[in-house]
């Protein structure tokens, strides 16, 4: 089985003035979602049981991972291992990301 997705259509699924996540792939070993945090938003993530990779499509912010901080922007790929405390903050421009989780778990 395979699927094809249009990036602009996926970005439209998370458009708006509130933080939003839209899962578009779920299989036993992988889930993928579009994740959007508007400028000034608070990222309410809690550590989860899956490894996670983010692809930053748009925006600028900072990422805190276990107390270490990193500026993030378009074109960056970020890896966060399972159970690691992490969140985006200081979101200066609307942040749009593709989030990939493995194995598939809950999106919280």
N, C-alpha and C positions, 0 to 999 in steps of 0.2 A: 504494500500500500504506500502511496505517496500523495503529497498535497503541494499546491503552489499558493503562495500568499503575495499580495500586493502591499508593499510597504506603506504607501500613502493611505490605502484603505485601513490598514491596521492602526496607523497613527490617528486617523479620524475616530477610531473606536475609543480613544482615551483623551480626546480633545475636551477642553473645558477649563473651568476655574478651580476645580477640586482635584486632589490627588486621585489617580485612577489606575487600575491594573486590569488588563484584559488577556486572559489565557487563550492562546490560539493553537497550541499543540499540547496533547497529553497522550503519552504512551507509557508503558510500564517503566521504561528507563529514562525518559526525558519529558520535561514540560518546558514550554516557552511562553512568554508573555510580553506584551507591550506594557511599559510602566511609565507613567508621566507624573512629575511633580512640578506644579507651577512655581514660578518665582516666589520666594518667601514662604513656601509651604514647609510643613514639618513632616519628615519621613518617620513613620511610626513602626518600622520593622522591628521584629524580635528575631533573635537567632533561630534558624531553622535546621532541620535535620539533613538537608541536601546541600551538596556543593552547588555554587552558583557562579555563573559567568554573566557579566553585563557588557553589552555593546552600547556605548554612548552615541546616540544619533544626533541629538541637538541639546544645546544649553550648556551652562557652566555652573558648577557647584564644587563642594568639597565632599570627600568620602572619609569617614572615620571608621577604622577597622582596628578593634582592640586597642584604642587609644592612639594609634598612628593616623595621621591625616595626609590626604593626597588631593591636589587640585584635579578635577576631571572636566573633560570637554569632548566635543565631537571627535569620533575616530578612535577613542581609547577603548581598550578591552580590559575589564577588571575581573579578577578571580577572587572569590571569597569562599573559604572552605566551610564545610558544615559546622554548625554550632558556634561559629564565630560571631561575636557582637559587631554589628556594622550598621551604619546609617548615612544617608546623604544629608548635608546641612549647608548653610550659607548659600542657598540656591539663588543665584543672581539672575539667571535666565531660565525660562521654562526648560525643564530637564526631561528628555524623552529617551528611554532606554529599551533595548531588548534584553530581557532577563531569561536565562536558560538554567534550568535546575536538573540535576541528575543525582540519583534516580528521581523520577517524578514523585512529588510529595504534595503537601498542602501549600497553598499560596497564602501566606499570612503577613 
